[in-house]
Amino acid sequence: MSKKKRLDEELRFYEVPHGESVLLLTGPAWTRHYGYFRQHFHNLDEIGFCRDGSGRLEAGEKTWRYKAGTFTCFMHNVAHNTESAEPDQLDTWDYLFFDAGAILEKYGGISKTQAERFRMILDGRIWIEDAAEEKTLAWLFDAIRERMTGKPDGFRSREVGYMAAALMMHLASMNPEKNIGTALMNTTEAVNQALSFIDDHFGGEIRIRDLAEQCCLSETHFRRLFNEAVNMAPNDYINLVRVQKACDLMRFTDASMMTVAEKTGFHSQVSFNRNFLKVLGTTPYKWKRENEPVRAKHKLKITVRDGW
């Protein structure tokens, strides 16, 4: 029996530009050879469209083929990878990144409870679709891309938000048999559930014992699986998420350092400063002055990269 492949994943952070609803990645920079030996996952939800090329997609231990006209949707915290068919082959992709929960709540025209229900349907899922068969998905994606590549104005964020909400609802309503997220290996599913909980509850107390119970695992077993899948201890990942959320607050609000610390789950200013320095190698005050991009130090076992 062959040895089970060990997941070795990267966490890659994206940020939706201030004043926009989505982040669009398109253009010459995204015509490239795709291939990296590690699977990766994002803090945001991702939809990709292959305009030219072919190859394979991975998620956990599952693989699928892609070609020109393939749509992919990997919700946040789902580890995946894209690999071009040939070593010197250049493929062209467009990507949309966004926070589906925030989009649905703000632009979906539904209640917060309904938005939460949609989010639960979408969480941890994967869709691999053909544009020729999913014309609604293709139309909404192209409409968002066209609006985002046009001249910015005071209406763009709202228009794109409405279209993105429609796209999310369309995905949620698609035939569940096409939703292949449940094919992921059990270990990845358990860890993804914990990652989603951390992302949703970073501002409160998060005990590792409670995370383990949610995954129906012992605390010892959960810690081992989490370390193997993410290359980081659960507490280190919790602090990483909290520091990233703190950076968002410092960049886009005038909140005091004490308020930032409280809102991101740190019990004291001392704890906030200590963990911020550990993750980013600088103090919150210095970071705020310089407004540096989030880039974690390699002291931690996980690799954090800006972008694809």
PASEBA-1860 file (N, C-alpha, C; in nm, 3 decimals):
! residues 308
1> MSKKKRLD> 0.085/-0.119/0.000/0.000/0.000/0.000/0.089/0.124/0.000 ~ 0.058/0.220/-0.087/0.138/0.341/-0.096/0.116/0.428/0.027 ~ 0.218/0.503/0.063/0.210/0.590/0.178/0.118/0.707/0.148 ~ 0.032/0.740/0.243/-0.064/0.849/0.224/0.008/0.982/0.211 ~ -0.029/1.059/0.113/0.036/1.188/0.088/0.008/1.283/0.203 ~ 0.111/1.349/0.250/0.098/1.445/0.360/0.066/1.583/0.304 ~ -0.037/1.645/0.356/-0.072/1.780/0.310/0.031/1.879/0.363 ~ 0.083/1.960/0.275/0.178/2.064/0.313/0.129/2.191/0.246
9> EELRFYEV> 0.062/2.277/0.322/-0.018/2.382/0.264/0.039/2.520/0.295 ~ 0.005/2.614/0.210/0.039/2.754/0.230/-0.088/2.835/0.253 ~ -0.080/2.927/0.342/-0.188/3.025/0.361/-0.152/3.149/0.282 ~ -0.238/3.190/0.189/-0.211/3.307/0.105/-0.320/3.412/0.128 ~ -0.278/3.525/0.179/-0.371/3.632/0.213/-0.397/3.722/0.093 ~ -0.524/3.759/0.077/-0.562/3.863/-0.017/-0.641/3.968/0.060 ~ -0.647/4.087/0.007/-0.729/4.192/0.065/-0.811/4.258/-0.045 ~ -0.941/4.271/-0.021/-1.027/4.346/-0.113/-0.991/4.493/-0.100
17> PHGESVLL> -0.963/4.562/-0.211/-0.925/4.703/-0.202/-1.030/4.786/-0.129 ~ -0.982/4.885/-0.055/-1.073/4.973/0.019/-1.171/5.040/-0.078 ~ -1.300/5.033/-0.046/-1.402/5.095/-0.129/-1.456/5.004/-0.238 ~ -1.402/4.882/-0.251/-1.450/4.789/-0.352/-1.521/4.671/-0.285 ~ -1.594/4.593/-0.365/-1.663/4.476/-0.313/-1.586/4.347/-0.337 ~ -1.503/4.346/-0.443/-1.427/4.226/-0.477/-1.286/4.267/-0.518 ~ -1.198/4.171/-0.519/-1.064/4.187/-0.575/-1.059/4.108/-0.705 ~ -1.025/4.174/-0.816/-1.013/4.109/-0.946/-0.866/4.096/-0.982
25> LTGPAWTR> -0.824/3.974/-1.018/-0.689/3.950/-1.068/-0.702/3.908/-1.214 ~ -0.651/3.990/-1.304/-0.663/3.964/-1.446/-0.550/4.034/-1.520 ~ -0.534/4.003/-1.648/-0.432/4.070/-1.727/-0.309/3.985/-1.751 ~ -0.205/4.044/-1.810/-0.084/3.970/-1.851/-0.016/3.896/-1.736 ~ -0.024/3.949/-1.616/0.043/3.884/-1.503/-0.015/3.746/-1.474 ~ -0.136/3.721/-1.521/-0.201/3.594/-1.491/-0.200/3.499/-1.609 ~ -0.120/3.534/-1.712/-0.083/3.437/-1.815/0.054/3.385/-1.776 ~ 0.058/3.265/-1.725/0.181/3.212/-1.666/0.176/3.060/-1.660
33> HYGYFRQH> 0.288/3.002/-1.624/0.287/2.859/-1.594/0.238/2.841/-1.451 ~ 0.137/2.758/-1.436/0.082/2.733/-1.304/0.134/2.599/-1.253 ~ 0.191/2.602/-1.137/0.243/2.480/-1.078/0.323/2.512/-0.955 ~ 0.286/2.449/-0.844/0.358/2.472/-0.720/0.344/2.345/-0.637 ~ 0.448/2.305/-0.570/0.447/2.175/-0.505/0.360/2.169/-0.380 ~ 0.314/2.282/-0.331/0.227/2.284/-0.214/0.087/2.328/-0.253 ~ -0.012/2.264/-0.191/-0.147/2.318/-0.200/-0.154/2.444/-0.113 ~ -0.252/2.528/-0.142/-0.266/2.652/-0.067/-0.413/2.681/-0.041
41> FHNLDEIG> -0.438/2.765/0.058/-0.574/2.809/0.085/-0.571/2.958/0.114 ~ -0.686/3.022/0.103/-0.696/3.167/0.115/-0.784/3.207/0.231 ~ -0.767/3.331/0.273/-0.855/3.389/0.373/-0.985/3.440/0.311 ~ -0.991/3.450/0.178/-1.111/3.493/0.106/-1.161/3.381/0.016 ~ -1.284/3.395/-0.031/-1.342/3.300/-0.125/-1.292/3.332/-0.265 ~ -1.274/3.228/-0.347/-1.211/3.245/-0.479/-1.295/3.182/-0.590 ~ -1.314/3.257/-0.697/-1.369/3.201/-0.820/-1.269/3.228/-0.932 ~ -1.234/3.124/-1.006/-1.140/3.137/-1.117/-1.204/3.096/-1.248
49> FCRDGSGR> -1.154/3.154/-1.357/-1.200/3.118/-1.491/-1.079/3.100/-1.581 ~ -1.065/2.981/-1.638/-0.954/2.953/-1.730/-0.992/3.000/-1.870 ~ -0.921/3.101/-1.918/-0.948/3.152/-2.053/-0.868/3.077/-2.159 ~ -0.754/3.021/-2.119/-0.673/2.945/-2.215/-0.582/2.851/-2.138 ~ -0.565/2.730/-2.188/-0.475/2.635/-2.125/-0.546/2.509/-2.082 ~ -0.472/2.422/-2.015/-0.526/2.296/-1.964/-0.432/2.243/-1.858 ~ -0.485/2.156/-1.774/-0.404/2.098/-1.670/-0.491/2.028/-1.569 ~ -0.445/2.025/-1.445/-0.522/1.957/-1.342/-0.535/2.044/-1.218
57> LEAGEKTW> -0.642/2.018/-1.144/-0.670/2.085/-1.017/-0.663/1.981/-0.906 ~ -0.614/2.021/-0.791/-0.606/1.933/-0.675/-0.678/1.997/-0.557 ~ -0.742/1.915/-0.475/-0.797/1.958/-0.347/-0.793/1.836/-0.257 ~ -0.714/1.844/-0.150/-0.694/1.725/-0.069/-0.625/1.620/-0.154 ~ -0.685/1.504/-0.166/-0.629/1.397/-0.251/-0.712/1.375/-0.377 ~ -0.806/1.466/-0.405/-0.887/1.458/-0.526/-0.823/1.541/-0.637 ~ -0.839/1.497/-0.762/-0.788/1.572/-0.877/-0.896/1.580/-0.984 ~ -0.892/1.690/-1.061/-0.983/1.710/-1.173/-0.905/1.774/-1.287
65> RYKAGTFT> -0.954/1.761/-1.408/-0.892/1.823/-1.525/-0.958/1.958/-1.551 ~ -0.879/2.054/-1.598/-0.936/2.181/-1.641/-0.892/2.210/-1.784 ~ -0.967/2.297/-1.849/-0.937/2.340/-1.986/-0.992/2.480/-2.003 ~ -0.971/2.539/-2.120/-1.029/2.670/-2.147/-1.181/2.663/-2.132 ~ -1.237/2.755/-2.053/-1.379/2.754/-2.028/-1.418/2.692/-1.896 ~ -1.320/2.649/-1.817/-1.348/2.588/-1.686/-1.360/2.696/-1.579 ~ -1.468/2.688/-1.501/-1.484/2.770/-1.382/-1.447/2.689/-1.259 ~ -1.382/2.753/-1.165/-1.354/2.689/-1.037/-1.401/2.781/-0.925
73> CFMHNVAH> -1.451/2.722/-0.820/-1.487/2.798/-0.701/-1.436/2.723/-0.580 ~ -1.342/2.783/-0.509/-1.289/2.727/-0.385/-1.323/2.826/-0.273 ~ -1.409/2.785/-0.184/-1.442/2.872/-0.072/-1.322/2.883/0.022 ~ -1.319/2.987/0.102/-1.202/3.015/0.184/-1.169/2.896/0.274 ~ -1.040/2.878/0.295/-0.985/2.771/0.380/-0.989/2.633/0.316 ~ -1.029/2.621/0.189/-1.023/2.493/0.120/-0.890/2.486/0.045 ~ -0.805/2.393/0.082/-0.672/2.382/0.021/-0.683/2.326/-0.121 ~ -0.608/2.386/-0.215/-0.616/2.344/-0.354/-0.488/2.385/-0.427
81> NTESAEPD> -0.477/2.343/-0.550/-0.363/2.379/-0.633/-0.401/2.369/-0.780 ~ -0.334/2.447/-0.864/-0.355/2.446/-1.009/-0.222/2.414/-1.075 ~ -0.221/2.317/-1.167/-0.097/2.274/-1.230/-0.115/2.265/-1.382 ~ -0.038/2.343/-1.457/-0.044/2.339/-1.602/-0.002/2.201/-1.653 ~ -0.055/2.164/-1.771/-0.034/2.029/-1.824/0.112/2.001/-1.859 ~ 0.184/2.104/-1.911/0.323/2.086/-1.954/0.414/2.181/-1.878 ~ 0.541/2.144/-1.860/0.634/2.227/-1.782/0.654/2.369/-1.835 ~ 0.648/2.386/-1.968/0.671/2.519/-2.026/0.542/2.583/-2.077
89> QLDTWDYL> 0.428/2.530/-2.037/0.299/2.579/-2.086/0.254/2.703/-2.009 ~ 0.198/2.800/-2.081/0.144/2.921/-2.021/-0.009/2.916/-2.029 ~ -0.074/2.926/-1.915/-0.219/2.928/-1.908/-0.266/3.068/-1.866 ~ -0.388/3.102/-1.904/-0.445/3.232/-1.869/-0.567/3.213/-1.781 ~ -0.565/3.274/-1.663/-0.676/3.268/-1.569/-0.716/3.409/-1.526 ~ -0.843/3.425/-1.492/-0.894/3.542/-1.421/-0.945/3.493/-1.286 ~ -0.927/3.576/-1.183/-0.971/3.537/-1.049/-1.050/3.649/-0.983 ~ -1.153/3.610/-0.909/-1.226/3.701/-0.822/-1.209/3.653/-0.678
97> FFDAGAIL> -1.176/3.745/-0.588/-1.167/3.714/-0.446/-1.262/3.807/-0.370 ~ -1.331/3.751/-0.269/-1.430/3.828/-0.196/-1.468/3.753/-0.069 ~ -1.539/3.821/0.018/-1.595/3.761/0.138/-1.743/3.736/0.111 ~ -1.778/3.610/0.084/-1.915/3.578/0.045/-2.016/3.618/0.152 ~ -1.982/3.594/0.279/-2.075/3.629/0.386/-2.105/3.777/0.391 ~ -2.000/3.860/0.380/-2.019/4.005/0.382/-2.097/4.052/0.259 ~ -2.068/3.994/0.143/-2.138/4.029/0.019/-2.287/3.998/0.031 ~ -2.319/3.879/0.079/-2.459/3.839/0.089/-2.535/3.927/0.188
105> EKYGGISK> -2.472/3.958/0.300/-2.540/4.037/0.402/-2.563/4.181/0.356 ~ -2.466/4.237/0.281/-2.475/4.377/0.243/-2.555/4.398/0.115 ~ -2.541/4.304/0.019/-2.601/4.326/-0.113/-2.704/4.221/-0.154 ~ -2.726/4.121/-0.070/-2.815/4.012/-0.109/-2.963/4.044/-0.096 ~ -2.998/4.154/-0.029/-3.139/4.187/-0.011/-3.210/4.088/0.079 ~ -3.137/4.025/0.168/-3.193/3.924/0.257/-3.154/3.958/0.401 ~ -3.214/3.890/0.497/-3.185/3.916/0.637/-3.049/3.856/0.675 ~ -2.999/3.898/0.789/-2.872/3.844/0.837/-2.882/3.694/0.859
113> TQAERFRM> -2.998/3.648/0.908/-3.018/3.504/0.930/-3.014/3.428/0.798 ~ -3.079/3.483/0.695/-3.077/3.417/0.564/-2.936/3.418/0.505 ~ -2.864/3.529/0.525/-2.726/3.535/0.475/-2.640/3.429/0.543 ~ -2.661/3.409/0.673/-2.588/3.305/0.745/-2.620/3.167/0.690 ~ -2.746/3.146/0.655/-2.787/3.015/0.601/-2.719/2.990/0.466 ~ -2.716/3.091/0.380/-2.645/3.077/0.253/-2.498/3.048/0.276 ~ -2.440/3.119/0.373/-2.298/3.101/0.400/-2.268/2.959/0.446 ~ -2.358/2.902/0.525/-2.338/2.765/0.572/-2.344/2.667/0.455
121> ILDGRIWI> -2.430/2.695/0.357/-2.438/2.610/0.238/-2.308/2.616/0.159 ~ -2.248/2.735/0.153/-2.130/2.755/0.070/-2.000/2.711/0.138 ~ -1.993/2.721/0.269/-1.868/2.697/0.341/-1.807/2.561/0.310 ~ -1.676/2.563/0.284/-1.601/2.441/0.264/-1.626/2.371/0.132 ~ -1.691/2.438/0.038/-1.734/2.372/-0.085/-1.642/2.403/-0.204 ~ -1.658/2.320/-0.307/-1.584/2.335/-0.432/-1.682/2.315/-0.547 ~ -1.669/2.397/-0.650/-1.740/2.375/-0.774/-1.639/2.378/-0.889 ~ -1.647/2.281/-0.977/-1.569/2.280/-1.102/-1.673/2.271/-1.214
129> EDAAEEKT> -1.686/2.377/-1.293/-1.796/2.386/-1.389/-1.745/2.427/-1.527 ~ -1.824/2.395/-1.630/-1.795/2.432/-1.768/-1.882/2.552/-1.804 ~ -1.819/2.658/-1.857/-1.893/2.779/-1.892/-2.003/2.752/-1.994 ~ -1.981/2.654/-2.081/-2.082/2.623/-2.182/-2.209/2.567/-2.119 ~ -2.196/2.504/-2.003/-2.312/2.447/-1.935/-2.370/2.541/-1.830 ~ -2.285/2.620/-1.770/-2.330/2.712/-1.664/-2.326/2.856/-1.716 ~ -2.423/2.889/-1.801/-2.424/3.019/-1.868/-2.450/3.135/-1.770 ~ -2.531/3.110/-1.667/-2.557/3.216/-1.569/-2.430/3.251/-1.493
137> LAWLFDAI> -2.357/3.149/-1.451/-2.230/3.171/-1.383/-2.134/3.248/-1.472 ~ -2.126/3.208/-1.600/-2.035/3.275/-1.694/-2.075/3.420/-1.715 ~ -2.204/3.446/-1.728/-2.250/3.583/-1.752/-2.218/3.673/-1.633 ~ -2.246/3.625/-1.512/-2.222/3.706/-1.393/-2.072/3.733/-1.374 ~ -1.991/3.631/-1.397/-1.846/3.648/-1.383/-1.795/3.752/-1.482 ~ -1.835/3.740/-1.607/-1.787/3.835/-1.709/-1.840/3.976/-1.684 ~ -1.963/3.986/-1.632/-2.019/4.118/-1.602/-1.939/4.186/-1.491 ~ -1.903/4.110/-1.389/-1.821/4.165/-1.280/-1.684/4.205/-1.333
145> RERMTGKP> -1.624/4.120/-1.413/-1.490/4.149/-1.468/-1.494/4.275/-1.553 ~ -1.595/4.288/-1.638/-1.606/4.405/-1.726/-1.623/4.533/-1.645 ~ -1.705/4.526/-1.539/-1.727/4.645/-1.457/-1.602/4.682/-1.378 ~ -1.527/4.582/-1.331/-1.408/4.608/-1.251/-1.292/4.659/-1.335 ~ -1.288/4.626/-1.464/-1.180/4.672/-1.550/-1.213/4.806/-1.616 ~ -1.336/4.853/-1.597/-1.375/4.983/-1.650/-1.333/5.095/-1.557 ~ -1.371/5.214/-1.592/-1.335/5.331/-1.513/-1.409/5.329/-1.380 ~ -1.337/5.345/-1.269/-1.404/5.344/-1.139/-1.490/5.468/-1.119
153> DGFRSREV> -1.601/5.451/-1.050/-1.688/5.563/-1.018/-1.760/5.533/-0.888 ~ -1.849/5.618/-0.848/-1.916/5.602/-0.720/-2.018/5.491/-0.715 ~ -2.048/5.428/-0.830/-2.149/5.324/-0.833/-2.090/5.183/-0.847 ~ -1.961/5.173/-0.881/-1.905/5.043/-0.917/-1.913/4.941/-0.803 ~ -1.873/4.981/-0.684/-1.870/4.886/-0.572/-2.008/4.827/-0.546 ~ -2.110/4.914/-0.553/-2.246/4.867/-0.527/-2.295/4.774/-0.637 ~ -2.272/4.811/-0.762/-2.315/4.727/-0.874/-2.247/4.590/-0.868 ~ -2.115/4.592/-0.846/-2.040/4.466/-0.839/-2.088/4.384/-0.720
161> GYMAAALM> -2.118/4.450/-0.608/-2.166/4.379/-0.491/-2.296/4.304/-0.518 ~ -2.389/4.370/-0.588/-2.516/4.305/-0.622/-2.493/4.184/-0.714 ~ -2.404/4.201/-0.813/-2.378/4.090/-0.903/-2.308/3.975/-0.831 ~ -2.215/4.007/-0.742/-2.146/3.903/-0.666/-2.242/3.828/-0.575 ~ -2.338/3.901/-0.515/-2.438/3.835/-0.431/-2.523/3.739/-0.514 ~ -2.561/3.782/-0.634/-2.639/3.695/-0.723/-2.559/3.572/-0.761 ~ -2.429/3.591/-0.783/-2.343/3.478/-0.817/-2.336/3.378/-0.702 ~ -2.324/3.429/-0.580/-2.319/3.341/-0.462/-2.449/3.263/-0.445
169> MHLASMNP> -2.563/3.331/-0.465/-2.691/3.264/-0.453/-2.708/3.158/-0.561 ~ -2.657/3.189/-0.680/-2.665/3.091/-0.789/-2.585/2.966/-0.753 ~ -2.466/2.983/-0.700/-2.386/2.868/-0.660/-2.458/2.786/-0.553 ~ -2.517/2.856/-0.457/-2.584/2.787/-0.347/-2.705/2.708/-0.395 ~ -2.766/2.751/-0.505/-2.886/2.685/-0.553/-2.858/2.578/-0.657 ~ -2.733/2.562/-0.696/-2.701/2.463/-0.798/-2.722/2.322/-0.746 ~ -2.740/2.230/-0.838/-2.763/2.090/-0.806/-2.656/2.040/-0.710 ~ -2.694/1.992/-0.591/-2.594/1.944/-0.495/-2.504/1.835/-0.551
177> EKNIGTAL> -2.550/1.761/-0.650/-2.465/1.656/-0.707/-2.344/1.715/-0.777 ~ -2.352/1.841/-0.819/-2.238/1.906/-0.881/-2.143/1.963/-0.777 ~ -2.190/1.972/-0.654/-2.108/2.026/-0.546/-2.021/1.915/-0.492 ~ -1.892/1.917/-0.526/-1.805/1.804/-0.496/-1.718/1.829/-0.376 ~ -1.753/1.930/-0.299/-1.672/1.957/-0.180/-1.672/1.843/-0.082 ~ -1.781/1.764/-0.077/-1.788/1.655/0.017/-1.693/1.543/-0.018 ~ -1.628/1.549/-0.133/-1.533/1.445/-0.172/-1.396/1.464/-0.108 ~ -1.377/1.578/-0.039/-1.248/1.602/0.025/-1.223/1.500/0.134
185> MNTTEAVN> -1.098/1.471/0.161/-1.064/1.373/0.263/-1.108/1.423/0.400 ~ -1.139/1.330/0.490/-1.196/1.363/0.619/-1.106/1.454/0.702 ~ -0.976/1.431/0.695/-0.884/1.513/0.773/-0.896/1.659/0.733 ~ -0.897/1.686/0.603/-0.908/1.823/0.554/-1.042/1.884/0.592 ~ -1.150/1.805/0.587/-1.281/1.856/0.625/-1.283/1.901/0.770 ~ -1.223/1.820/0.858/-1.220/1.854/0.999/-1.144/1.982/1.024 ~ -1.027/1.994/0.961/-0.945/2.113/0.979/-1.014/2.235/0.918 ~ -1.076/2.220/0.801/-1.148/2.332/0.739/-1.259/2.384/0.829
193> QALSFIDD> -1.327/2.293/0.897/-1.433/2.333/0.988/-1.376/2.419/1.100 ~ -1.261/2.379/1.151/-1.196/2.456/1.258/-1.150/2.592/1.206 ~ -1.093/2.596/1.085/-1.047/2.722/1.028/-1.163/2.820/1.009 ~ -1.276/2.770/0.962/-1.393/2.856/0.942/-1.443/2.911/1.074 ~ -1.443/2.827/1.178/-1.488/2.873/1.309/-1.396/2.983/1.360 ~ -1.266/2.966/1.343/-1.170/3.068/1.388/-1.193/3.199/1.314 ~ -1.214/3.192/1.183/-1.237/3.312/1.104/-1.363/3.386/1.148 ~ -1.464/3.311/1.191/-1.592/3.372/1.229/-1.594/3.420/1.374
201> HFGGEIRI> -1.505/3.368/1.460/-1.512/3.396/1.604/-1.380/3.446/1.661 ~ -1.296/3.505/1.577/-1.162/3.547/1.621/-1.167/3.650/1.734 ~ -1.277/3.726/1.742/-1.286/3.832/1.842/-1.321/3.783/1.982 ~ -1.361/3.657/1.994/-1.397/3.602/2.123/-1.297/3.499/2.172 ~ -1.328/3.437/2.282/-1.240/3.333/2.336/-1.254/3.206/2.253 ~ -1.144/3.150/2.211/-1.144/3.027/2.133/-1.056/2.926/2.206 ~ -1.117/2.820/2.254/-1.042/2.717/2.324/-1.019/2.598/2.230 ~ -0.900/2.545/2.232/-0.867/2.433/2.144/-0.956/2.314/2.175
209> RDLAEQCC> -0.990/2.297/2.301/-1.078/2.186/2.338/-1.213/2.197/2.267 ~ -1.265/2.319/2.257/-1.394/2.338/2.190/-1.384/2.313/2.040 ~ -1.272/2.355/1.980/-1.251/2.327/1.837/-1.247/2.177/1.812 ~ -1.178/2.105/1.898/-1.168/1.960/1.884/-1.305/1.894/1.896 ~ -1.386/1.941/1.991/-1.519/1.883/2.009/-1.606/1.905/1.887 ~ -1.595/2.023/1.825/-1.673/2.051/1.703/-1.637/1.955/1.592 ~ -1.512/1.913/1.588/-1.465/1.820/1.485/-1.480/1.675/1.527 ~ -1.541/1.653/1.646/-1.561/1.517/1.699/-1.429/1.443/1.715
217> LSETHFRR> -1.329/1.514/1.765/-1.197/1.457/1.785/-1.149/1.486/1.926 ~ -1.058/1.403/1.975/-0.994/1.436/2.101/-0.903/1.556/2.080 ~ -0.873/1.628/2.188/-0.788/1.746/2.173/-0.650/1.709/2.121 ~ -0.595/1.599/2.169/-0.462/1.555/2.124/-0.463/1.521/1.976 ~ -0.566/1.447/1.933/-0.577/1.408/1.791/-0.598/1.532/1.704 ~ -0.683/1.624/1.752/-0.708/1.745/1.675/-0.581/1.827/1.657 ~ -0.504/1.845/1.764/-0.380/1.922/1.754/-0.286/1.859/1.653 ~ -0.277/1.727/1.652/-0.186/1.660/1.559/-0.232/1.680/1.415
225> LFNEAVNM> -0.363/1.661/1.389/-0.415/1.677/1.254/-0.399/1.821/1.205 ~ -0.427/1.916/1.293/-0.415/2.057/1.257/-0.271/2.091/1.219 ~ -0.177/2.046/1.299/-0.035/2.072/1.270/0.007/2.008/1.139 ~ -0.040/1.888/1.111/-0.003/1.819/0.987/-0.061/1.888/0.865 ~ -0.186/1.936/0.877/-0.253/1.995/0.761/-0.209/2.138/0.735 ~ -0.184/2.216/0.841/-0.159/2.359/0.825/-0.014/2.396/0.854 ~ 0.063/2.303/0.910/0.202/2.332/0.947/0.212/2.443/1.050 ~ 0.112/2.450/1.135/0.108/2.553/1.239/0.020/2.504/1.352
233> APNDYINL> 0.060/2.534/1.475/-0.022/2.500/1.590/-0.151/2.581/1.589 ~ -0.261/2.526/1.642/-0.388/2.600/1.641/-0.379/2.739/1.702 ~ -0.313/2.754/1.816/-0.302/2.885/1.879/-0.225/2.984/1.792 ~ -0.121/2.937/1.723/-0.045/3.026/1.634/-0.132/3.074/1.519 ~ -0.217/2.984/1.464/-0.305/3.025/1.356/-0.409/3.126/1.405 ~ -0.465/3.102/1.524/-0.562/3.196/1.581/-0.500/3.335/1.593 ~ -0.378/3.342/1.643/-0.311/3.471/1.657/-0.280/3.534/1.523 ~ -0.247/3.451/1.423/-0.221/3.502/1.289/-0.345/3.569/1.231
241> VRVQKACD> -0.461/3.503/1.245/-0.587/3.560/1.196/-0.619/3.689/1.271 ~ -0.601/3.690/1.401/-0.630/3.809/1.480/-0.541/3.926/1.440 ~ -0.414/3.899/1.414/-0.323/4.006/1.372/-0.365/4.060/1.236 ~ -0.406/3.972/1.144/-0.449/4.019/1.012/-0.574/4.106/1.023 ~ -0.669/4.064/1.109/-0.790/4.145/1.129/-0.754/4.278/1.195 ~ -0.656/4.276/1.285/-0.611/4.400/1.347/-0.554/4.496/1.243 ~ -0.479/4.442/1.148/-0.424/4.525/1.041/-0.535/4.589/0.958 ~ -0.641/4.512/0.932/-0.755/4.568/0.858/-0.817/4.685/0.934
249> LMRFTDAS> -0.835/4.669/1.065/-0.894/4.776/1.146/-0.804/4.899/1.148 ~ -0.671/4.879/1.161/-0.580/4.993/1.166/-0.571/5.063/1.032 ~ -0.586/4.988/0.924/-0.574/5.048/0.791/-0.699/5.126/0.753 ~ -0.816/5.076/0.791/-0.940/5.134/0.739/-1.025/5.206/0.844 ~ -0.979/5.211/0.970/-1.055/5.282/1.073/-0.958/5.367/1.156 ~ -1.015/5.452/1.239/-0.936/5.535/1.331/-0.943/5.480/1.474 ~ -0.976/5.353/1.489/-0.989/5.293/1.621/-0.857/5.301/1.697 ~ -0.866/5.320/1.828/-0.747/5.323/1.911/-0.686/5.183/1.919
257> MMTVAEKT> -0.559/5.177/1.961/-0.492/5.048/1.973/-0.564/4.958/2.073 ~ -0.613/5.017/2.180/-0.686/4.938/2.280/-0.812/4.877/2.220 ~ -0.884/4.958/2.141/-1.007/4.908/2.076/-0.975/4.799/1.976 ~ -0.868/4.818/1.898/-0.826/4.716/1.801/-0.794/4.586/1.872 ~ -0.721/4.595/1.982/-0.685/4.475/2.059/-0.810/4.403/2.109 ~ -0.905/4.478/2.161/-1.026/4.418/2.217/-1.112/4.353/2.108 ~ -1.125/4.420/1.994/-1.209/4.368/1.886/-1.150/4.246/1.818 ~ -1.020/4.227/1.829/-0.956/4.113/1.762/-0.920/4.001/1.858
265> GFHSQVSF> -0.975/4.005/1.979/-0.963/3.890/2.067/-0.844/3.887/2.160 ~ -0.766/3.994/2.165/-0.653/3.998/2.257/-0.699/4.054/2.391 ~ -0.661/3.987/2.498/-0.712/4.023/2.631/-0.646/4.149/2.688 ~ -0.530/4.185/2.636/-0.460/4.302/2.688/-0.374/4.363/2.580 ~ -0.333/4.487/2.601/-0.243/4.555/2.508/-0.110/4.484/2.501 ~ -0.066/4.430/2.613/0.062/4.358/2.616/0.056/4.234/2.528 ~ -0.054/4.158/2.540/-0.071/4.038/2.456/-0.080/4.075/2.308 ~ -0.151/4.183/2.278/-0.162/4.231/2.140/-0.025/4.266/2.083
273> NRNFLKVL> 0.051/4.344/2.157/0.184/4.386/2.109/0.276/4.266/2.090 ~ 0.273/4.174/2.189/0.363/4.059/2.182/0.333/3.971/2.061 ~ 0.206/3.942/2.037/0.171/3.855/1.925/0.188/3.925/1.791 ~ 0.159/4.053/1.786/0.179/4.130/1.662/0.327/4.127/1.624 ~ 0.414/4.148/1.722/0.558/4.146/1.696/0.604/4.007/1.650 ~ 0.548/3.904/1.709/0.586/3.767/1.672/0.548/3.736/1.527 ~ 0.430/3.780/1.485/0.382/3.747/1.351/0.446/3.835/1.244 ~ 0.452/3.966/1.268/0.496/4.059/1.164/0.635/4.116/1.186
281> GTTPYKWK> 0.692/4.092/1.301/0.828/4.140/1.324/0.837/4.289/1.351 ~ 0.727/4.351/1.385/0.725/4.494/1.415/0.612/4.521/1.513 ~ 0.608/4.638/1.573/0.502/4.671/1.667/0.380/4.725/1.594 ~ 0.262/4.719/1.655/0.142/4.775/1.591/0.157/4.923/1.558 ~ 0.220/4.999/1.647/0.235/5.143/1.624/0.322/5.170/1.502 ~ 0.432/5.097/1.492/0.521/5.116/1.377/0.455/5.070/1.249 ~ 0.384/4.959/1.256/0.315/4.909/1.137/0.212/5.009/1.088 ~ 0.138/5.068/1.181/0.035/5.164/1.142/0.096/5.285/1.075
289> RENEPVRA> 0.211/5.332/1.125/0.277/5.447/1.063/0.324/5.415/0.922 ~ 0.378/5.297/0.906/0.435/5.261/0.776/0.333/5.198/0.682 ~ 0.220/5.147/0.741/0.114/5.086/0.661/0.169/4.978/0.569 ~ 0.250/4.893/0.627/0.311/4.786/0.548/0.208/4.679/0.517 ~ 0.226/4.604/0.405/0.137/4.491/0.377/0.159/4.380/0.477 ~ 0.054/4.300/0.498/0.066/4.188/0.591/0.161/4.085/0.532 ~ 0.268/4.059/0.603/0.365/3.962/0.554/0.428/3.894/0.676 ~ 0.390/3.772/0.703/0.435/3.706/0.825/0.582/3.665/0.814
297> KHKLKITV> 0.648/3.663/0.929/0.787/3.619/0.934/0.792/3.468/0.924 ~ 0.904/3.416/0.880/0.917/3.272/0.861/0.951/3.199/0.990 ~ 0.942/3.269/1.104/0.956/3.200/1.231/0.846/3.096/1.247 ~ 0.727/3.127/1.192/0.617/3.033/1.198/0.634/2.927/1.090 ~ 0.579/2.811/1.112/0.601/2.700/1.020/0.520/2.712/0.893 ~ 0.411/2.789/0.898/0.330/2.806/0.776/0.392/2.914/0.690 ~ 0.377/2.904/0.559/0.426/3.006/0.467/0.310/3.096/0.430 ~ 0.322/3.223/0.454/0.217/3.319/0.420/0.267/3.401/0.304
305> RDGW> 0.195/3.398/0.193/0.237/3.470/0.073/0.132/3.571/0.034 ~ 0.176/3.684/-0.016/0.083/3.783/-0.070/0.050/3.743/-0.213 ~ -0.073/3.705/-0.240/-0.110/3.675/-0.376/-0.102/3.528/-0.409 ~ -0.123/3.497/-0.539/-0.131/3.360/-0.584/0.002/3.290/-0.561
END
